[in-house]
Amino acid sequence: MSAEHILARLETLGVRLGLEPTRDLLGRLGSPHLAAPSVLVAGSNGKGSTSALLASMATAAGYRTGHYTSPHLERVEERLQIDGRPIGSDRLGSLLEEIVGTAEQAAGAPPTYFEALTVAAFAWFAAERVDLAVLEVGLGGRLDATNLAEPRLSLITSISLEHQEFLGDTLAAIAREKAGIFRAGRPALAWVEDPEPRKALEEVAREKGTGLRFGQDLVRIEEAGAEGWESQRVRLATPAGRYDVSLSLLGAHQRKNLGLAVLAAEDLARSGFPRLGPDAIAAGAAACRWPGRLEVLALSGGRRLLLDAAHNQEGAEALAAFLAAAPASRVDLLFGVLTDKNAAAMLAALAPHARRLILTTPPSPRAQDPAGLLPCLEGKDDVEVEPDPARALDRLLQGDGETLVVCGSIYLIGEVRGRVMSRAD
């Protein structure tokens, strides 16, 4: 049975926070989550980029590296990778069939979509004998299925208000949920500048006996600047060394993610991965690609399309800062967002940079009605509503803007990216 068919059935089960069903399932499958040393990466924004950078560094060092991430842009197989290559569709299908069958036989009920994929990642990494597994947390941390791993190192990126129905309605509460990935006697690194969540992380670290350090206290960005639209040059220093990196991930916020990944690589080098030295760190950072995150696609006529999975206020503000510093006049913007996001705050950050703004519907059951966003843009000229994302993309491309931007939801980015790439083939 195909992975797509199995996952379509599991998707209707929604979200289930809790570890016991998945713990039991993993035990029945031989505990593959304990087969390889792992790093857990949690956070509100930047966890995907940070995990991708660290995985790329480990691969550059010659270690067979598994990378598990979510959500995907275009194909679910993107979520499970070894050395940058996604799992094959047939292999994922066979793994999911075994996983769902084992769960139904043992418990009388299947796992959720995310639980099944997480177990599949553990099982695949174990079967392929990876040297290191870099695991991005899906939701929160404490009750996320990835937290069944026993990480050698835990990382936390920036924290903002998100998924409040599951994680709590304050930054401190959300931080405590994410700090659920800490382990007694094991190191943890975080890049969290806001005092409220920082204090909460420090409290959990003391309670658990976790050695927590903060990236902003350890990393000094000595110099940084864009190299056109393709990359940026970052020179940074840590207590252990200096690095001069050409980074394909654009934006000032990626310098922090790079700093955290460098600290993580240095920590791993001291604890069993000695080849993760300065050369591998620089090579891995330069080789890292993370589609849909300030990704620039060339269009005909010298124009460019900028895709960014800015899906909340913090992400929108990071994109706005990039646009403010970019060598371009105001842009044409295609925007679609989910109902659980602060769309008004996101548009307040982005709209001043948009010459023209098209509102559309991301391909998700949780999509916000684009017409409902119009009150957020009172007084803004040249605002259009096109609910169909394919027609909205056509409108964007038919304009005369030199720089076109699509953002607001990773589901919208995946839809647009797939259409643009298919046209280029």
C-alpha positions in Angstrom: 0.0 0.0 0.0 1.3 3.5 -0.8 2.5 5.9 1.8 0.1 8.5 0.4 -2.9 6.2 0.8 -2.0 5.2 4.4 -1.3 8.8 5.5 -4.5 10.1 4.0 -6.4 7.7 6.4 -4.2 8.7 9.4 -4.6 12.4 8.7 -8.2 12.3 9.8 -7.1 11.4 13.3 -5.7 14.9 14.0 -3.2 15.7 16.7 -2.6 13.5 19.8 -0.1 14.8 22.3 1.2 12.0 24.5 3.9 9.5 24.5 2.6 6.1 25.8 1.0 4.8 22.6 4.1 5.6 20.5 6.4 4.3 23.3 4.6 1.0 23.3 4.7 0.8 19.5 8.4 1.5 19.3 9.0 -1.2 21.9 7.1 -3.8 19.8 9.3 -2.7 16.8 12.6 -3.3 18.6 13.2 0.2 20.0 14.7 1.7 16.9 14.5 5.2 18.5 17.5 4.2 20.7 19.7 2.8 17.9 21.6 5.9 17.1 22.9 9.0 18.9 20.5 11.8 18.4 20.0 15.6 18.7 16.5 17.0 19.3 15.7 20.5 18.0 12.7 22.4 19.3 11.5 26.0 18.9 8.9 28.3 17.3 11.0 29.6 14.4 14.3 28.4 13.1 14.3 24.8 14.3 14.0 23.5 10.7 16.9 25.6 9.5 19.1 24.8 12.5 18.5 21.1 12.2 19.2 21.2 8.5 22.5 23.1 9.1 23.6 20.7 11.7 22.7 17.6 9.6 24.6 19.1 6.7 27.7 19.7 8.8 27.6 16.1 10.1 27.3 14.8 6.6 30.2 17.0 5.4 32.2 15.5 8.3 31.6 12.0 6.8 29.0 10.8 9.2 26.0 9.0 7.9 23.3 11.4 9.1 19.6 11.0 9.4 17.4 14.2 9.4 13.7 14.1 10.4 11.7 17.3 9.9 8.2 18.6 9.4 6.1 19.7 7.7 7.1 19.0 4.1 6.8 21.4 1.2 5.8 19.2 -1.7 6.3 15.5 -0.9 6.0 13.7 2.4 9.2 11.8 1.7 11.1 15.1 2.2 10.6 14.7 6.0 12.9 11.6 6.2 16.4 12.1 4.8 19.8 10.5 5.1 22.7 12.6 4.0 20.3 15.0 2.3 18.5 12.3 0.2 14.8 11.6 1.0 13.5 8.2 1.6 12.0 6.4 -1.4 8.2 6.2 -1.7 8.1 2.4 -1.8 10.3 2.2 1.3 8.2 4.7 3.2 5.0 2.8 2.2 6.3 -0.5 3.4 7.5 1.0 6.7 4.1 2.7 7.3 2.3 -0.5 6.5 4.2 -2.4 9.1 3.9 0.4 11.7 0.2 0.8 11.3 -0.4 -3.0 11.2 1.6 -3.5 14.4 -0.3 -0.6 16.2 -3.7 -1.9 15.2 -2.9 -5.4 16.2 -1.5 -4.4 19.6 -3.8 -1.5 20.6 -6.8 -1.8 18.2 -6.1 1.7 16.9 -3.7 3.2 14.4 -1.1 5.9 15.2 -1.7 9.5 14.1 -0.1 10.8 10.9 2.8 12.4 12.8 3.3 9.5 15.2 3.5 7.1 12.2 6.0 9.2 10.3 8.1 9.7 13.5 8.3 5.9 14.1 9.1 5.4 10.4 12.0 7.8 10.7 13.3 6.0 13.8 12.9 2.6 12.0 14.6 3.7 8.8 17.5 5.4 10.5 18.0 2.2 12.6 17.9 -0.1 9.6 20.3 2.1 7.6 22.7 2.3 10.6 23.0 6.1 10.7 25.8 7.5 12.9 23.7 10.4 14.0 20.0 11.4 13.9 19.0 15.1 13.9 15.3 15.2 14.9 13.1 18.3 14.6 10.3 18.4 17.1 6.9 18.6 15.6 4.8 20.4 18.3 6.0 21.7 21.6 8.5 19.2 23.0 7.5 17.5 26.2 4.7 15.4 24.7 5.9 15.3 21.1 6.6 11.8 19.7 10.2 12.8 18.8 10.8 13.2 22.5 10.9 9.4 22.9 14.5 9.6 21.7 17.3 9.9 24.2 19.2 12.9 22.8 22.8 13.4 23.3 22.2 17.1 22.9 19.0 19.2 22.9 18.6 22.5 21.0 16.0 25.2 21.3 15.6 28.0 18.8 13.5 31.2 19.3 10.2 31.0 21.2 7.0 32.9 20.3 3.3 32.5 21.0 2.1 29.5 18.9 -0.3 26.6 19.2 -1.6 28.1 22.4 -4.5 25.6 22.6 -1.9 22.9 23.2 1.1 24.6 24.7 -0.2 27.4 26.9 -0.9 31.1 26.5 2.3 32.7 27.8 5.9 32.5 26.5 7.0 31.0 29.8 4.4 28.2 29.5 5.4 27.5 25.9 9.1 27.5 26.8 8.5 24.9 29.6 6.8 22.6 27.1 9.8 23.0 24.7 12.2 22.4 27.6 10.6 19.0 27.9 13.3 17.8 25.5 16.0 18.5 28.2 17.7 15.4 29.8 19.4 15.1 33.2 23.2 15.2 32.9 23.1 16.0 29.2 23.9 19.3 27.5 21.4 21.7 26.0 21.9 24.8 23.9 19.3 27.6 23.2 19.2 30.9 21.3 16.3 32.6 23.2 16.8 36.3 23.8 13.4 37.2 25.3 13.8 37.3 29.2 10.5 35.5 29.9 11.1 32.3 28.0 14.8 32.3 28.9 14.0 32.3 32.6 11.6 29.4 32.1 14.2 27.4 30.2 16.7 28.1 33.0 14.3 26.9 35.6 13.5 23.6 33.8 17.3 23.1 33.3 17.9 23.5 37.0 15.0 21.1 37.9 16.3 18.4 35.5 20.0 18.9 36.0 20.6 19.8 32.4 23.7 21.8 31.4 22.1 24.7 29.5 24.0 27.4 27.7 22.7 30.2 25.5 24.0 30.9 22.0 23.6 34.7 22.3 26.0 34.6 25.2 28.6 32.5 23.4 28.5 33.5 19.7 29.8 36.8 18.3 28.8 37.7 14.8 31.8 39.6 13.7 30.8 40.5 10.1 27.9 39.6 7.9 26.6 40.7 4.5 24.6 39.6 1.5 26.4 38.1 -1.6 23.7 39.1 -4.1 20.4 37.1 -3.9 22.2 33.8 -3.6 24.0 33.7 -0.3 25.4 35.7 2.6 28.9 35.8 4.1 29.0 35.3 7.8 32.1 35.6 10.0 31.5 34.5 13.6 33.4 33.5 16.7 32.7 31.1 19.5 34.8 30.4 22.6 36.3 27.4 20.6 37.1 29.1 17.3 36.4 31.4 14.4 34.4 30.6 11.2 34.1 32.3 7.9 31.1 30.8 6.1 29.3 31.3 2.8 25.7 30.6 3.8 23.0 30.0 1.2 20.2 30.6 3.8 19.4 34.3 3.5 18.3 36.7 6.3 19.8 38.1 9.5 17.8 35.5 11.5 19.7 32.7 9.8 23.0 34.0 11.4 21.6 33.0 14.8 20.5 29.6 13.5 24.0 29.2 12.1 25.5 30.2 15.4 23.4 27.6 17.3 24.3 24.9 14.8 28.0 25.7 15.1 27.8 25.4 18.9 26.0 22.1 18.5 28.6 20.8 16.1 31.4 21.8 18.5 29.7 20.0 21.3 29.3 16.9 19.3 32.9 17.0 18.3 33.8 16.9 22.0 31.5 14.0 22.7 32.2 11.3 20.1 32.1 13.0 16.7 35.7 14.3 16.3 35.5 14.8 12.6 33.0 17.7 13.1 35.8 20.2 13.0 36.0 23.7 11.5 36.4 22.5 7.9 33.3 20.3 8.1 31.3 23.0 9.8 32.1 25.5 7.1 31.6 23.0 4.3 28.3 21.8 5.7 26.9 25.3 6.2 27.9 26.2 2.6 26.2 23.1 1.3 23.0 23.4 3.2 19.9 24.0 1.2 16.5 24.5 2.9 13.8 25.1 0.3 11.0 27.6 1.0 12.9 29.6 3.5 13.9 32.9 1.8 14.4 30.8 -1.3 15.0 32.7 -4.5 13.8 31.2 -7.8 14.8 32.9 -11.1 12.0 33.9 -13.4 12.2 35.0 -17.0 13.1 38.6 -17.8 15.5 38.9 -14.9 12.7 38.8 -12.3 12.9 36.7 -9.1 10.4 34.9 -7.0 11.1 34.8 -3.2 9.4 32.0 -1.3 9.4 32.2 2.5 7.5 30.0 5.0 7.0 32.9 7.3 3.9 31.5 9.1 3.6 33.6 12.2 4.4 37.1 13.5 8.0 36.5 14.3 8.6 34.9 10.8 6.8 37.8 9.1 8.9 40.3 11.0 12.1 38.5 10.0 11.0 38.5 6.3 10.1 42.2 6.6 13.6 43.0 8.0 15.1 41.1 5.0 13.0 43.0 2.5 13.9 46.3 4.2 17.6 45.5 3.7 17.3 43.9 0.2 18.5 45.7 -2.9 15.1 46.0 -4.3 12.2 48.5 -4.3 8.8 47.5 -2.9 7.7 44.1 -4.0 4.6 42.3 -5.2 3.3 40.0 -2.4 1.1 36.9 -2.5 -0.1 36.1 1.1 -2.2 33.3 2.6 -2.4 32.3 6.2 -4.0 29.8 8.5 -6.8 30.6 11.0 -4.6 30.0 14.1 -2.1 32.7 13.2 -2.1 36.4 14.0 -2.7 37.6 10.5 -3.2 41.2 11.5 0.3 41.4 13.0 1.8 39.6 10.1 0.3 41.9 7.6 1.2 45.0 9.6 4.9 43.9 9.3 4.7 43.0 5.6 2.2 45.3 3.9 4.5 48.4 4.1 7.0 46.6 1.8 4.4 45.6 -0.8 3.6 47.7 -3.8 0.8 45.2 -4.7 -0.8 42.6 -2.4 -2.8 39.5 -3.4 -4.6 37.6 -0.7 -5.4 33.9 -1.3 -6.3 30.6 0.5 -3.5 28.2 1.5 -4.4 24.5 0.6 -5.3 23.5 4.1 -8.6 22.9 6.0 -7.4 25.5 8.5 -7.0 28.2 5.9 -8.2 31.7 6.7 -10.7 33.2 4.3 -8.7 35.8 2.4 -11.6 38.2 2.2 -11.6 38.2 6.0 -8.2 39.8 5.9 -9.3 43.0 4.2 -10.1 44.9 7.4 -6.4 44.5 8.4 -5.4 46.4 5.2 -7.7 49.5 5.4 -6.2 52.4 3.6 -3.8 50.1 1.7 -3.9 50.6 -2.1 -3.7 47.8 -4.7 -5.1 44.9 -2.6 -6.7 42.0 -4.5 -8.5 38.9 -3.3 -8.2 35.7 -5.3 -9.2 32.6 -3.2 -7.8 30.1 -5.6 -4.0 29.8 -5.1 -3.3 28.8 -8.7 -5.2 31.8 -10.1 -3.6 34.0 -7.5 -0.1 32.8 -8.6 -1.0 33.6 -12.2 -2.1 37.1 -11.2 1.2 37.6 -9.4 3.3 36.4 -12.3 1.3 38.5 -14.8 2.2 41.7 -13.0 5.3 43.7 -13.8 7.0 43.4 -10.4 10.7 42.7 -10.5 10.7 40.9 -7.1 7.7 38.7 -6.3 7.2 37.3 -2.7 5.0 34.5 -1.6 4.6 33.9 2.2 2.2 33.3 5.1 1.9 29.5 5.2 4.2 26.6 4.4 1.2 25.0 2.6 0.9 27.9 0.3 4.7 27.9 -0.3 4.6 24.2 -1.2 1.7 24.7 -3.6 3.4 27.6 -5.4 6.8 26.1 -5.5 5.5 22.9 -7.1 3.6 24.9 -9.8 6.6 27.1 -10.6 9.1 24.3 -10.7 6.8 22.2 -13.0 6.5 25.2 -15.4 10.3 25.4 -15.5 10.7 21.7 -16.5 
